[in-house]
């Protein structure tokens, strides 16, 4: 028969964590104190690590175990089942200070920040700042307790939410949305293309940091330059076919102008549109109100006229009202997936960007074709009144700045 045996720390920890929860408070103290004594001197720390109990609890358990040994066996049940006197133990801070909850709630009310009458004017409502102010008011409380009380009151850490429009919403905004939806359904019913267009933000070309994270071998992140001093940027203009769930992106290193935008639409037609819609004689375009496709841009309309003449198709152009560009389909149907596919990767060259975008696919069937636009576009081109008067353009009687039709000019 063996006089001694060995047990691993892992097995001992499993044993302690299995037995401990089945015991009441005193029984658990006696169990841990007895275990510490059994394992030998200076094993309080080991038992503390095994059980997660406080060191003082283990020491008290040793004392109670010694006290238990002095009692007759018939008195053990009463001793070990007795935990503490009724009502004993420290009361919660909210019980001893009934006004504490209300004081905390007053400090964190939404209207409090910035109110000149409140002591926390223009300061961060951190736990320690709140605790400091509560102490000034005569409460004895820790910052951790303040956090627990806030959770109980239904508060949590939250970031700002972009929700309120920074500009005044146009009075007829909803009617424009309804008009766009009506015509989009009408065009799709007749197998005419409905495309959403917009320019994506420019990307710095080179070995520079790109926001986001990608999986790499542990401890081996992709190393990039510590400063973004590059001057060459890639302009990206997208065309999203709402009906077919297909995308097209033109990437250039020149200026993001109306000429670049319209040429991108022309490239989409050459590479994708004319093959998908050979019998269509009109194209519906939805765009926001600003940027290279702004409804105020004369060059945008002039270039669309030239493209209409070239491909022999009408352009029915619908602009989203000011401040509503995020409703444009391309934003959340295509651009968001492009950003995911390029995150955390240095964009070394135009070719890198094109390859990353072209390999962007989703489970919903989105695919994107991407080409390079090597043209050089000049900023500040002026379009004369004479040229504008010659355009074959018809504006809607209701908000003509938001909806107009450009037809090919007769030769």
TORKOL-4160 file (C-alpha; in steps of 0.2 Angstrom, whole numbers, padded with zeros to 4 digits, m for minus):
411
<pt num="1" X="0000" Y="0000" Z="0000"/>
<pt num="2" X="0007" Y="0017" Z="m0005"/>
<pt num="3" X="0010" Y="0029" Z="0010"/>
<pt num="4" X="0009" Y="0045" Z="m0001"/>
<pt num="5" X="0002" Y="0050" Z="m0018"/>
<pt num="6" X="0003" Y="0065" Z="m0029"/>
<pt num="7" X="m0011" Y="0075" Z="m0037"/>
<pt num="8" X="m0010" Y="0088" Z="m0050"/>
<pt num="9" X="m0014" Y="0106" Z="m0047"/>
<pt num="10" X="m0027" Y="0106" Z="m0061"/>
<pt num="11" X="m0036" Y="0091" Z="m0053"/>
<pt num="12" X="m0035" Y="0099" Z="m0036"/>
<pt num="13" X="m0043" Y="0115" Z="m0043"/>
<pt num="14" X="m0057" Y="0105" Z="m0052"/>
<pt num="15" X="m0060" Y="0096" Z="m0035"/>
<pt num="16" X="m0061" Y="0113" Z="m0025"/>
<pt num="17" X="m0072" Y="0122" Z="m0038"/>
<pt num="18" X="m0084" Y="0107" Z="m0038"/>
<pt num="19" X="m0086" Y="0105" Z="m0020"/>
<pt num="20" X="m0086" Y="0123" Z="m0014"/>
<pt num="21" X="m0102" Y="0129" Z="m0022"/>
<pt num="22" X="m0112" Y="0114" Z="m0014"/>
<pt num="23" X="m0107" Y="0121" Z="0004"/>
<pt num="24" X="m0114" Y="0136" Z="0014"/>
<pt num="25" X="m0103" Y="0150" Z="0018"/>
<pt num="26" X="m0096" Y="0143" Z="0035"/>
<pt num="27" X="m0094" Y="0125" Z="0028"/>
<pt num="28" X="m0084" Y="0132" Z="0013"/>
<pt num="29" X="m0073" Y="0141" Z="0025"/>
<pt num="30" X="m0070" Y="0126" Z="0035"/>
<pt num="31" X="m0067" Y="0116" Z="0020"/>
<pt num="32" X="m0054" Y="0128" Z="0013"/>
<pt num="33" X="m0045" Y="0130" Z="0030"/>
<pt num="34" X="m0044" Y="0112" Z="0032"/>
<pt num="35" X="m0037" Y="0109" Z="0014"/>
<pt num="36" X="m0024" Y="0123" Z="0017"/>
<pt num="37" X="m0018" Y="0114" Z="0033"/>
<pt num="38" X="m0018" Y="0097" Z="0025"/>
<pt num="39" X="m0007" Y="0104" Z="0010"/>
<pt num="40" X="0006" Y="0111" Z="0023"/>
<pt num="41" X="0012" Y="0127" Z="0029"/>
<pt num="42" X="0012" Y="0142" Z="0018"/>
<pt num="43" X="m0002" Y="0135" Z="0007"/>
<pt num="44" X="m0015" Y="0149" Z="0010"/>
<pt num="45" X="m0009" Y="0157" Z="m0007"/>
<pt num="46" X="m0011" Y="0140" Z="m0016"/>
<pt num="47" X="m0029" Y="0138" Z="m0009"/>
<pt num="48" X="m0033" Y="0156" Z="m0013"/>
<pt num="49" X="m0028" Y="0153" Z="m0031"/>
<pt num="50" X="m0037" Y="0137" Z="m0032"/>
<pt num="51" X="m0054" Y="0143" Z="m0025"/>
<pt num="52" X="m0053" Y="0162" Z="m0028"/>
<pt num="53" X="m0058" Y="0165" Z="m0010"/>
<pt num="54" X="m0050" Y="0179" Z="0000"/>
<pt num="55" X="m0035" Y="0175" Z="0010"/>
<pt num="56" X="m0043" Y="0181" Z="0026"/>
<pt num="57" X="m0058" Y="0168" Z="0023"/>
<pt num="58" X="m0045" Y="0154" Z="0022"/>
<pt num="59" X="m0037" Y="0159" Z="0038"/>
<pt num="60" X="m0053" Y="0161" Z="0047"/>
<pt num="61" X="m0058" Y="0144" Z="0040"/>
<pt num="62" X="m0043" Y="0136" Z="0049"/>
<pt num="63" X="m0048" Y="0144" Z="0065"/>
<pt num="64" X="m0066" Y="0137" Z="0064"/>
<pt num="65" X="m0059" Y="0120" Z="0059"/>
<pt num="66" X="m0049" Y="0119" Z="0075"/>
<pt num="67" X="m0064" Y="0125" Z="0085"/>
<pt num="68" X="m0075" Y="0111" Z="0077"/>
<pt num="69" X="m0062" Y="0098" Z="0082"/>
<pt num="70" X="m0065" Y="0103" Z="0100"/>
<pt num="71" X="m0084" Y="0100" Z="0099"/>
<pt num="72" X="m0093" Y="0084" Z="0102"/>
<pt num="73" X="m0098" Y="0075" Z="0086"/>
<pt num="74" X="m0116" Y="0077" Z="0091"/>
<pt num="75" X="m0114" Y="0096" Z="0091"/>
<pt num="76" X="m0106" Y="0097" Z="0074"/>
<pt num="77" X="m0122" Y="0099" Z="0063"/>
<pt num="78" X="m0128" Y="0115" Z="0073"/>
<pt num="79" X="m0110" Y="0122" Z="0072"/>
<pt num="80" X="m0107" Y="0119" Z="0053"/>
<pt num="81" X="m0125" Y="0124" Z="0048"/>
<pt num="82" X="m0124" Y="0140" Z="0057"/>
<pt num="83" X="m0118" Y="0154" Z="0045"/>
<pt num="84" X="m0121" Y="0171" Z="0054"/>
<pt num="85" X="m0134" Y="0179" Z="0064"/>
<pt num="86" X="m0150" Y="0185" Z="0056"/>
<pt num="87" X="m0147" Y="0203" Z="0049"/>
<pt num="88" X="m0128" Y="0202" Z="0052"/>
<pt num="89" X="m0116" Y="0207" Z="0039"/>
<pt num="90" X="m0112" Y="0224" Z="0031"/>
<pt num="91" X="m0127" Y="0233" Z="0023"/>
<pt num="92" X="m0126" Y="0239" Z="0005"/>
<pt num="93" X="m0121" Y="0257" Z="0003"/>
<pt num="94" X="m0138" Y="0261" Z="m0005"/>
<pt num="95" X="m0147" Y="0254" Z="0011"/>
<pt num="96" X="m0136" Y="0265" Z="0022"/>
<pt num="97" X="m0137" Y="0280" Z="0011"/>
<pt num="98" X="m0155" Y="0280" Z="0003"/>
<pt num="99" X="m0152" Y="0296" Z="m0006"/>
<pt num="100" X="m0136" Y="0290" Z="m0015"/>
<pt num="101" X="m0145" Y="0283" Z="m0030"/>
<pt num="102" X="m0155" Y="0299" Z="m0033"/>
<pt num="103" X="m0139" Y="0309" Z="m0031"/>
<pt num="104" X="m0130" Y="0298" Z="m0044"/>
<pt num="105" X="m0145" Y="0299" Z="m0056"/>
<pt num="106" X="m0146" Y="0318" Z="m0055"/>
<pt num="107" X="m0128" Y="0319" Z="m0060"/>
<pt num="108" X="m0129" Y="0308" Z="m0075"/>
<pt num="109" X="m0146" Y="0315" Z="m0082"/>
<pt num="110" X="m0144" Y="0320" Z="m0100"/>
<pt num="111" X="m0148" Y="0338" Z="m0097"/>
<pt num="112" X="m0135" Y="0339" Z="m0083"/>
<pt num="113" X="m0120" Y="0340" Z="m0095"/>
<pt num="114" X="m0117" Y="0358" Z="m0100"/>
<pt num="115" X="m0130" Y="0365" Z="m0087"/>
<pt num="116" X="m0121" Y="0380" Z="m0079"/>
<pt num="117" X="m0130" Y="0376" Z="m0062"/>
<pt num="118" X="m0123" Y="0359" Z="m0061"/>
<pt num="119" X="m0105" Y="0355" Z="m0053"/>
<pt num="120" X="m0101" Y="0344" Z="m0068"/>
<pt num="121" X="m0102" Y="0357" Z="m0081"/>
<pt num="122" X="m0092" Y="0353" Z="m0096"/>
<pt num="123" X="m0083" Y="0338" Z="m0088"/>
<pt num="124" X="m0082" Y="0320" Z="m0092"/>
<pt num="125" X="m0095" Y="0310" Z="m0082"/>
<pt num="126" X="m0082" Y="0296" Z="m0078"/>
<pt num="127" X="m0084" Y="0285" Z="m0063"/>
<pt num="128" X="m0070" Y="0294" Z="m0053"/>
<pt num="129" X="m0077" Y="0311" Z="m0057"/>
<pt num="130" X="m0094" Y="0306" Z="m0051"/>
<pt num="131" X="m0087" Y="0298" Z="m0036"/>
<pt num="132" X="m0077" Y="0314" Z="m0032"/>
<pt num="133" X="m0093" Y="0325" Z="m0034"/>
<pt num="134" X="m0103" Y="0313" Z="m0023"/>
<pt num="135" X="m0089" Y="0313" Z="m0009"/>
<pt num="136" X="m0091" Y="0332" Z="m0010"/>
<pt num="137" X="m0109" Y="0330" Z="m0006"/>
<pt num="138" X="m0105" Y="0320" Z="0009"/>
<pt num="139" X="m0107" Y="0302" Z="0002"/>
<pt num="140" X="m0094" Y="0289" Z="0006"/>
<pt num="141" X="m0093" Y="0278" Z="m0010"/>
<pt num="142" X="m0080" Y="0270" Z="m0021"/>
<pt num="143" X="m0080" Y="0273" Z="m0040"/>
<pt num="144" X="m0083" Y="0254" Z="m0042"/>
<pt num="145" X="m0099" Y="0255" Z="m0032"/>
<pt num="146" X="m0104" Y="0270" Z="m0043"/>
<pt num="147" X="m0102" Y="0259" Z="m0058"/>
<pt num="148" X="m0113" Y="0245" Z="m0051"/>
<pt num="149" X="m0127" Y="0258" Z="m0046"/>
<pt num="150" X="m0127" Y="0265" Z="m0063"/>
<pt num="151" X="m0129" Y="0248" Z="m0071"/>
<pt num="152" X="m0143" Y="0245" Z="m0059"/>
<pt num="153" X="m0151" Y="0261" Z="m0065"/>
<pt num="154" X="m0150" Y="0256" Z="m0083"/>
<pt num="155" X="m0135" Y="0266" Z="m0088"/>
<pt num="156" X="m0121" Y="0259" Z="m0099"/>
<pt num="157" X="m0106" Y="0266" Z="m0109"/>
<pt num="158" X="m0112" Y="0271" Z="m0126"/>
<pt num="159" X="m0104" Y="0281" Z="m0140"/>
<pt num="160" X="m0111" Y="0295" Z="m0149"/>
<pt num="161" X="m0124" Y="0291" Z="m0163"/>
<pt num="162" X="m0125" Y="0300" Z="m0179"/>
<pt num="163" X="m0143" Y="0303" Z="m0181"/>
<pt num="164" X="m0148" Y="0321" Z="m0181"/>
<pt num="165" X="m0147" Y="0329" Z="m0197"/>
<pt num="166" X="m0134" Y="0344" Z="m0197"/>
<pt num="167" X="m0144" Y="0353" Z="m0210"/>
<pt num="168" X="m0162" Y="0357" Z="m0211"/>
<pt num="169" X="m0172" Y="0343" Z="m0219"/>
<pt num="170" X="m0180" Y="0349" Z="m0236"/>
<pt num="171" X="m0199" Y="0350" Z="m0234"/>
<pt num="172" X="m0202" Y="0339" Z="m0249"/>
<pt num="173" X="m0189" Y="0326" Z="m0244"/>
<pt num="174" X="m0201" Y="0311" Z="m0242"/>
<pt num="175" X="m0210" Y="0314" Z="m0258"/>
<pt num="176" X="m0193" Y="0314" Z="m0267"/>
<pt num="177" X="m0190" Y="0297" Z="m0259"/>
<pt num="178" X="m0207" Y="0291" Z="m0265"/>
<pt num="179" X="m0204" Y="0297" Z="m0283"/>
<pt num="180" X="m0187" Y="0288" Z="m0284"/>
<pt num="181" X="m0195" Y="0272" Z="m0278"/>
<pt num="182" X="m0209" Y="0273" Z="m0290"/>
<pt num="183" X="m0198" Y="0276" Z="m0305"/>
<pt num="184" X="m0185" Y="0263" Z="m0300"/>
<pt num="185" X="m0199" Y="0250" Z="m0299"/>
<pt num="186" X="m0206" Y="0256" Z="m0316"/>
<pt num="187" X="m0189" Y="0255" Z="m0324"/>
<pt num="188" X="m0185" Y="0238" Z="m0317"/>
<pt num="189" X="m0202" Y="0231" Z="m0323"/>
<pt num="190" X="m0197" Y="0235" Z="m0341"/>
<pt num="191" X="m0179" Y="0229" Z="m0339"/>
<pt num="192" X="m0171" Y="0246" Z="m0340"/>
<pt num="193" X="m0156" Y="0249" Z="m0329"/>
<pt num="194" X="m0157" Y="0258" Z="m0312"/>
<pt num="195" X="m0140" Y="0263" Z="m0306"/>
<pt num="196" X="m0134" Y="0272" Z="m0290"/>
<pt num="197" X="m0118" Y="0282" Z="m0292"/>
<pt num="198" X="m0106" Y="0291" Z="m0281"/>
<pt num="199" X="m0088" Y="0294" Z="m0277"/>
<pt num="200" X="m0079" Y="0285" Z="m0263"/>
<pt num="201" X="m0066" Y="0294" Z="m0253"/>
<pt num="202" X="m0049" Y="0295" Z="m0260"/>
<pt num="203" X="m0036" Y="0282" Z="m0254"/>
<pt num="204" X="m0018" Y="0286" Z="m0251"/>
<pt num="205" X="m0007" Y="0275" Z="m0263"/>
<pt num="206" X="0009" Y="0268" Z="m0255"/>
<pt num="207" X="0015" Y="0258" Z="m0240"/>
<pt num="208" X="0004" Y="0268" Z="m0228"/>
<pt num="209" X="m0007" Y="0263" Z="m0214"/>
<pt num="210" X="m0025" Y="0258" Z="m0219"/>
<pt num="211" X="m0038" Y="0257" Z="m0205"/>
<pt num="212" X="m0044" Y="0240" Z="m0200"/>
<pt num="213" X="m0037" Y="0224" Z="m0195"/>
<pt num="214" X="m0033" Y="0207" Z="m0204"/>
<pt num="215" X="m0027" Y="0191" Z="m0198"/>
<pt num="216" X="m0008" Y="0189" Z="m0198"/>
<pt num="217" X="0004" Y="0177" Z="m0189"/>
<pt num="218" X="0005" Y="0181" Z="m0171"/>
<pt num="219" X="0018" Y="0195" Z="m0168"/>
<pt num="220" X="0021" Y="0198" Z="m0186"/>
<pt num="221" X="0010" Y="0213" Z="m0191"/>
<pt num="222" X="0012" Y="0221" Z="m0208"/>
<pt num="223" X="0024" Y="0235" Z="m0206"/>
<pt num="224" X="0020" Y="0252" Z="m0214"/>
<pt num="225" X="0028" Y="0269" Z="m0214"/>
<pt num="226" X="0025" Y="0279" Z="m0197"/>
<pt num="227" X="0020" Y="0295" Z="m0206"/>
<pt num="228" X="0007" Y="0297" Z="m0220"/>
<pt num="229" X="0016" Y="0310" Z="m0231"/>
<pt num="230" X="0011" Y="0303" Z="m0248"/>
<pt num="231" X="0004" Y="0314" Z="m0261"/>
<pt num="232" X="m0003" Y="0302" Z="m0274"/>
<pt num="233" X="m0021" Y="0297" Z="m0270"/>
<pt num="234" X="m0033" Y="0286" Z="m0279"/>
<pt num="235" X="m0050" Y="0293" Z="m0284"/>
<pt num="236" X="m0064" Y="0279" Z="m0285"/>
<pt num="237" X="m0081" Y="0282" Z="m0293"/>
<pt num="238" X="m0094" Y="0268" Z="m0292"/>
<pt num="239" X="m0109" Y="0263" Z="m0302"/>
<pt num="240" X="m0121" Y="0250" Z="m0293"/>
<pt num="241" X="m0134" Y="0241" Z="m0303"/>
<pt num="242" X="m0148" Y="0240" Z="m0291"/>
<pt num="243" X="m0158" Y="0227" Z="m0300"/>
<pt num="244" X="m0144" Y="0215" Z="m0305"/>
<pt num="245" X="m0134" Y="0218" Z="m0289"/>
<pt num="246" X="m0118" Y="0221" Z="m0299"/>
<pt num="247" X="m0106" Y="0234" Z="m0296"/>
<pt num="248" X="m0093" Y="0244" Z="m0306"/>
<pt num="249" X="m0078" Y="0255" Z="m0300"/>
<pt num="250" X="m0067" Y="0266" Z="m0310"/>
<pt num="251" X="m0051" Y="0270" Z="m0302"/>
<pt num="252" X="m0040" Y="0285" Z="m0307"/>
<pt num="253" X="m0026" Y="0295" Z="m0299"/>
<pt num="254" X="m0032" Y="0312" Z="m0306"/>
<pt num="255" X="m0045" Y="0324" Z="m0299"/>
<pt num="256" X="m0063" Y="0319" Z="m0294"/>
<pt num="257" X="m0072" Y="0330" Z="m0306"/>
<pt num="258" X="m0089" Y="0329" Z="m0315"/>
<pt num="259" X="m0079" Y="0323" Z="m0331"/>
<pt num="260" X="m0072" Y="0309" Z="m0321"/>
<pt num="261" X="m0089" Y="0304" Z="m0314"/>
<pt num="262" X="m0098" Y="0304" Z="m0331"/>
<pt num="263" X="m0083" Y="0294" Z="m0339"/>
<pt num="264" X="m0085" Y="0281" Z="m0326"/>
<pt num="265" X="m0103" Y="0279" Z="m0330"/>
<pt num="266" X="m0098" Y="0278" Z="m0349"/>
<pt num="267" X="m0085" Y="0264" Z="m0344"/>
<pt num="268" X="m0099" Y="0255" Z="m0335"/>
<pt num="269" X="m0110" Y="0255" Z="m0350"/>
<pt num="270" X="m0096" Y="0249" Z="m0361"/>
<pt num="271" X="m0090" Y="0235" Z="m0350"/>
<pt num="272" X="m0107" Y="0229" Z="m0342"/>
<pt num="273" X="m0122" Y="0240" Z="m0347"/>
<pt num="274" X="m0124" Y="0237" Z="m0365"/>
<pt num="275" X="m0122" Y="0219" Z="m0364"/>
<pt num="276" X="m0135" Y="0217" Z="m0350"/>
<pt num="277" X="m0147" Y="0230" Z="m0357"/>
<pt num="278" X="m0145" Y="0229" Z="m0376"/>
<pt num="279" X="m0164" Y="0234" Z="m0379"/>
<pt num="280" X="m0165" Y="0248" Z="m0367"/>
<pt num="281" X="m0165" Y="0266" Z="m0373"/>
<pt num="282" X="m0165" Y="0274" Z="m0356"/>
<pt num="283" X="m0155" Y="0274" Z="m0340"/>
<pt num="284" X="m0161" Y="0279" Z="m0322"/>
<pt num="285" X="m0147" Y="0287" Z="m0312"/>
<pt num="286" X="m0149" Y="0291" Z="m0293"/>
<pt num="287" X="m0135" Y="0302" Z="m0285"/>
<pt num="288" X="m0133" Y="0313" Z="m0270"/>
<pt num="289" X="m0134" Y="0332" Z="m0271"/>
<pt num="290" X="m0115" Y="0336" Z="m0269"/>
<pt num="291" X="m0098" Y="0332" Z="m0275"/>
<pt num="292" X="m0093" Y="0328" Z="m0293"/>
<pt num="293" X="m0112" Y="0323" Z="m0297"/>
<pt num="294" X="m0119" Y="0339" Z="m0289"/>
<pt num="295" X="m0136" Y="0344" Z="m0295"/>
<pt num="296" X="m0129" Y="0362" Z="m0296"/>
<pt num="297" X="m0114" Y="0356" Z="m0307"/>
<pt num="298" X="m0116" Y="0363" Z="m0325"/>
<pt num="299" X="m0101" Y="0352" Z="m0330"/>
<pt num="300" X="m0110" Y="0336" Z="m0324"/>
<pt num="301" X="m0125" Y="0340" Z="m0335"/>
<pt num="302" X="m0114" Y="0345" Z="m0350"/>
<pt num="303" X="m0104" Y="0329" Z="m0349"/>
<pt num="304" X="m0120" Y="0318" Z="m0347"/>
<pt num="305" X="m0126" Y="0326" Z="m0363"/>
<pt num="306" X="m0111" Y="0321" Z="m0372"/>
<pt num="307" X="m0112" Y="0303" Z="m0366"/>
<pt num="308" X="m0131" Y="0302" Z="m0370"/>
<pt num="309" X="m0126" Y="0308" Z="m0388"/>
<pt num="310" X="m0112" Y="0295" Z="m0389"/>
<pt num="311" X="m0122" Y="0279" Z="m0383"/>
<pt num="312" X="m0139" Y="0285" Z="m0389"/>
<pt num="313" X="m0148" Y="0283" Z="m0372"/>
<pt num="314" X="m0158" Y="0294" Z="m0361"/>
<pt num="315" X="m0153" Y="0298" Z="m0344"/>
<pt num="316" X="m0166" Y="0300" Z="m0331"/>
<pt num="317" X="m0157" Y="0308" Z="m0316"/>
<pt num="318" X="m0164" Y="0308" Z="m0298"/>
<pt num="319" X="m0154" Y="0317" Z="m0285"/>
<pt num="320" X="m0157" Y="0313" Z="m0266"/>
<pt num="321" X="m0161" Y="0329" Z="m0256"/>
<pt num="322" X="m0148" Y="0338" Z="m0247"/>
<pt num="323" X="m0142" Y="0329" Z="m0231"/>
<pt num="324" X="m0149" Y="0312" Z="m0237"/>
<pt num="325" X="m0134" Y="0305" Z="m0246"/>
<pt num="326" X="m0133" Y="0289" Z="m0235"/>
<pt num="327" X="m0150" Y="0283" Z="m0242"/>
<pt num="328" X="m0141" Y="0281" Z="m0259"/>
<pt num="329" X="m0141" Y="0262" Z="m0262"/>
<pt num="330" X="m0122" Y="0262" Z="m0267"/>
<pt num="331" X="m0117" Y="0267" Z="m0249"/>
<pt num="332" X="m0124" Y="0252" Z="m0240"/>
<pt num="333" X="m0125" Y="0239" Z="m0255"/>
<pt num="334" X="m0107" Y="0241" Z="m0262"/>
<pt num="335" X="m0096" Y="0254" Z="m0254"/>
<pt num="336" X="m0097" Y="0246" Z="m0237"/>
<pt num="337" X="m0091" Y="0229" Z="m0243"/>
<pt num="338" X="m0077" Y="0237" Z="m0253"/>
<pt num="339" X="m0071" Y="0245" Z="m0237"/>
<pt num="340" X="m0071" Y="0228" Z="m0228"/>
<pt num="341" X="m0061" Y="0220" Z="m0242"/>
<pt num="342" X="m0047" Y="0233" Z="m0242"/>
<pt num="343" X="m0046" Y="0235" Z="m0223"/>
<pt num="344" X="m0030" Y="0233" Z="m0214"/>
<pt num="345" X="m0020" Y="0232" Z="m0230"/>
<pt num="346" X="m0008" Y="0244" Z="m0237"/>
<pt num="347" X="m0013" Y="0250" Z="m0254"/>
<pt num="348" X="0004" Y="0250" Z="m0263"/>
<pt num="349" X="m0002" Y="0254" Z="m0280"/>
<pt num="350" X="m0018" Y="0257" Z="m0292"/>
<pt num="351" X="m0016" Y="0239" Z="m0296"/>
<pt num="352" X="m0018" Y="0233" Z="m0278"/>
<pt num="353" X="m0034" Y="0243" Z="m0276"/>
<pt num="354" X="m0041" Y="0236" Z="m0292"/>
<pt num="355" X="m0037" Y="0218" Z="m0287"/>
<pt num="356" X="m0044" Y="0220" Z="m0270"/>
<pt num="357" X="m0060" Y="0228" Z="m0276"/>
<pt num="358" X="m0062" Y="0216" Z="m0290"/>
<pt num="359" X="m0061" Y="0201" Z="m0278"/>
<pt num="360" X="m0075" Y="0209" Z="m0267"/>
<pt num="361" X="m0090" Y="0197" Z="m0267"/>
<pt num="362" X="m0104" Y="0194" Z="m0255"/>
<pt num="363" X="m0116" Y="0179" Z="m0250"/>
<pt num="364" X="m0130" Y="0189" Z="m0258"/>
<pt num="365" X="m0122" Y="0188" Z="m0275"/>
<pt num="366" X="m0113" Y="0205" Z="m0276"/>
<pt num="367" X="m0099" Y="0206" Z="m0288"/>
<pt num="368" X="m0089" Y="0221" Z="m0294"/>
<pt num="369" X="m0079" Y="0224" Z="m0310"/>
<pt num="370" X="m0065" Y="0237" Z="m0308"/>
<pt num="371" X="m0055" Y="0246" Z="m0321"/>
<pt num="372" X="m0042" Y="0260" Z="m0321"/>
<pt num="373" X="m0045" Y="0277" Z="m0329"/>
<pt num="374" X="m0029" Y="0284" Z="m0335"/>
<pt num="375" X="m0036" Y="0300" Z="m0341"/>
<pt num="376" X="m0031" Y="0317" Z="m0333"/>
<pt num="377" X="m0045" Y="0328" Z="m0328"/>
<pt num="378" X="m0043" Y="0347" Z="m0325"/>
<pt num="379" X="m0052" Y="0356" Z="m0311"/>
<pt num="380" X="m0062" Y="0372" Z="m0313"/>
<pt num="381" X="m0069" Y="0369" Z="m0330"/>
<pt num="382" X="m0082" Y="0382" Z="m0334"/>
<pt num="383" X="m0098" Y="0379" Z="m0344"/>
<pt num="384" X="m0105" Y="0394" Z="m0353"/>
<pt num="385" X="m0123" Y="0399" Z="m0353"/>
<pt num="386" X="m0124" Y="0396" Z="m0372"/>
<pt num="387" X="m0118" Y="0378" Z="m0369"/>
<pt num="388" X="m0132" Y="0375" Z="m0356"/>
<pt num="389" X="m0145" Y="0382" Z="m0367"/>
<pt num="390" X="m0141" Y="0370" Z="m0381"/>
<pt num="391" X="m0143" Y="0355" Z="m0369"/>
<pt num="392" X="m0157" Y="0343" Z="m0373"/>
<pt num="393" X="m0163" Y="0343" Z="m0355"/>
<pt num="394" X="m0181" Y="0343" Z="m0348"/>
<pt num="395" X="m0183" Y="0348" Z="m0330"/>
<pt num="396" X="m0197" Y="0341" Z="m0319"/>
<pt num="397" X="m0211" Y="0354" Z="m0315"/>
<pt num="398" X="m0209" Y="0349" Z="m0296"/>
<pt num="399" X="m0191" Y="0351" Z="m0290"/>
<pt num="400" X="m0183" Y="0351" Z="m0307"/>
<pt num="401" X="m0166" Y="0352" Z="m0298"/>
<pt num="402" X="m0169" Y="0335" Z="m0291"/>
<pt num="403" X="m0176" Y="0327" Z="m0307"/>
<pt num="404" X="m0172" Y="0330" Z="m0325"/>
<pt num="405" X="m0171" Y="0320" Z="m0341"/>
<pt num="406" X="m0156" Y="0322" Z="m0353"/>
<pt num="407" X="m0160" Y="0315" Z="m0371"/>
<pt num="408" X="m0148" Y="0313" Z="m0385"/>
<pt num="409" X="m0146" Y="0329" Z="m0396"/>
<pt num="410" X="m0153" Y="0327" Z="m0414"/>
<pt num="411" X="m0139" Y="0328" Z="m0427"/>
